[in-house]
């Protein structure tokens, strides 16, 4: 059974997954491969259509919040990966 009342192990990265990938790819000198990794290879592998929408990543530092609200009470919070730290890339709203 996967559902329980206890906290489960894991790392919350949904708040900046693409930004974290950009940091990793940049650190490896492979930033030019990020788009195919994030947008093409998975869809092709699973035989799914490729996304037609686009996003823009900009090299711009921003601070990850210490926590996010999660649940119905003030005590229900989620601590994201790199809470209180800076990420070097950011999705730019068009």
Beta strands, then each sheet from edge to edge (+ up, - down):
strand 1: 56-63
strand 2: 68-69
strand 3: 77-78
strand 4: 86-92
sheet 1: 1+ 4-
sheet 2: 2+ 3-
end
